[in-house]
Amino acid sequence: MMNLTKEYIEDFLDEFMLIEYKGRDHIIARAHFRETFNELIPKFFERKEEVLQTNVTELINENNLKNIVIIGAGYGGLTAALRLERLLKKHSFFKVHLIDKNPFHTIKTQLHEAAVRKTEVSIPLYKILKNRNIQFQLGEVENIDVENKTVQINDKLLPFLFLIIAIGSKVNYYNIPGMAEHSFALQSLHDADKIYEHISNVCATSASEKDESIRKNNLRFVIGGGGLSGVEFAGELADHTSKCVANFNIANNDVEIILIEAAKRLVPFMEESFSSRIEKKLIEKGIKVLTDLKIEQRTDDEIFLSNNSVIKSKNLIWTGGIRISDLIKRGGLKTSTVGRLIVDEYLQSESNKHIYAIGDSANAINPVTRKPVPAAAQFALQQGRLAAENIYAEIFGRVKKKYYPKVLGEVVSLGKHLAIGWLALPFLKKITFVGFLGRLLKTAIREKHIFLLRKESRNWITY
Ligand SMILES: Cc1cc2nc3c(=O)[nH]c(=O)nc-3n(C[C@H](O)[C@H](O)[C@H](O)COP(=O)(O)OP(=O)(O)OC[C@H]3O[C@@H](n4cnc5c(N)ncnc54)[C@H](O)[C@@H]3O)c2cc1C
């Protein structure tokens, strides 16, 4: 008869997380990880339901006033968890809990590459959290009870002393009729895999299509939204279509890529000179760029535009906007129009000072421009570190630091070998990168993220 102690449950969960990771081919296994987990746990419970229920509730509820809970193991949340663990190393009284619906950290800034080339863009969390005093919980937070200071996960309540909300963003369809039903999003690894499968399938099946107009319609790819992710995806796809042409014996002019942006120029948050350079490079790659045009309706195979024209295509990738999950609003917290938590200069919720928000889910204000900081990985990382330090300061009665975003640069990749961007230099100077040098810089930025994760976690991390 096994002894169902707290240690036993912890070992079981540890072992479950340590399923051997064998690279990208195990993607389906990973996509179903959570479902499997949810399926297995009740079965396990059935055997010793009462004992286990008591133990798990005890495990989750014990020391409730010592928990610092972080929702989301993306750029911001993971950074905050690792920094807090380091700061609280000598204070084992406090427990850092990190929750994510996936057992891996996604390098979201490279998702367009995964969608087109199936590159590896995820790192198993167990590799990052190994030997760290961070309690990882796999599951989706369904509710935040601000008054009772608990979060609800997998039908259990986890109490917190401090909470950091780092849940990133979701796709925003802006209620465009048919858009949610008939387009592909690019916000998660799961989305990238769906796009990859679809493109491969379209290329393969179009090769045997004899009717030219059907073949051309099949091979027309439309990207809705010319912001960072839309532009990066378009550039990557243009490189890939040559592979599609070569591998499946499709004529070069059968493939068409159209990028549609509602604003007057691409990547509107960047300086105008960058927008025009990006547009020029995309046109050189054979992409049709349409600006100042809105998608008004989408059906299964047609896209209706604001100038009354219609594009026939079954392949629409929607990168036109982001919004935040309703989770924050449902908790009764004050949010902006897109659902970001309104935070003060210390990244604390204005109405509930024990709740912080970072990254895409925070409406952090740049004190110089008085505008909200854009959704970008570099800001999520900076905010993750600051939130951890401010919680530490609050616990030990030290002075908290105000948030001041540092813009280190902006780099936009336009395919496998090309990128455009700039990097900040001392004395407010900038250095501009175009072409292959830019691409090297983009790779260096990704490697820096992995390097910092290694440094913070003191673990050797690989994809
Ligand atoms: C295609 C693409 C390209 C991009 N390129 C760039 C770029 O070049 N440079 C740049 O700076 N930015 C880029 N971005 C934006 C950047 O990726 C985001 O700003 C950044 O990921 C935000 O970090 P975050 O920590 O707020 O959230 P994320 O990194 O999105 O992490 C959120 C985490 O929360 C988890 N989660 C969400 N809800 C729940 C829940 N209810 N319960 C449990 N877990 C939950 C998710 O699983 C996820 O792991 C790009 C984005 C995309 C989609």
The ligand as an ORCA input file, in Angstrom:
! r2SCAN-3c Opt
* xyz 0 1
  C       4.811     36.645    -34.277
  C       5.272     37.613    -33.208
  C       6.489     38.281    -33.379
  C       6.909     39.163    -32.391
  N       8.118     39.785    -32.563
  C       8.574     40.600    -31.596
  C       9.864     41.200    -31.723
  O      10.570     41.026    -32.709
  N      10.292     41.998    -30.682
  C       9.533     42.222    -29.558
  O       9.978     42.933    -28.648
  N       8.320     41.673    -29.420
  C       7.810     40.872    -30.406
  N       6.587     40.286    -30.259
  C       5.779     40.605    -29.036
  C       6.290     39.802    -27.842
  O       6.349     38.438    -28.166
  C       5.376     40.011    -26.637
  O       5.308     41.397    -26.377
  C       5.921     39.283    -25.402
  O       5.857     37.896    -25.602
  C       5.107     39.659    -24.153
  O       5.620     38.965    -23.049
  P       4.660     38.605    -21.818
  O       5.531     38.058    -20.743
  O       3.781     39.742    -21.503
  O       3.690     37.458    -22.374
  P       3.998     36.102    -23.120
  O       5.427     35.987    -23.494
  O       2.987     36.002    -24.201
  O       3.668     35.004    -22.005
  C       2.391     34.844    -21.453
  C       2.318     33.465    -20.797
  O       1.133     33.373    -20.019
  C       0.538     32.104    -20.191
  N      -0.883     32.263    -19.877
  C      -1.778     33.078    -20.467
  N      -2.969     33.011    -19.846
  C      -2.831     32.139    -18.836
  C      -3.713     31.655    -17.828
  N      -4.973     32.080    -17.722
  N      -3.249     30.731    -16.944
  C      -1.968     30.283    -17.023
  N      -1.094     30.724    -17.948
  C      -1.516     31.646    -18.842
  C       0.852     31.741    -21.633
  O       0.815     30.340    -21.834
  C       2.264     32.326    -21.800
  O       3.262     31.377    -21.497
  C       6.116     39.398    -31.222
  C       4.899     38.718    -31.066
  C       4.470     37.834    -32.043
  C       3.171     37.098    -31.840
*
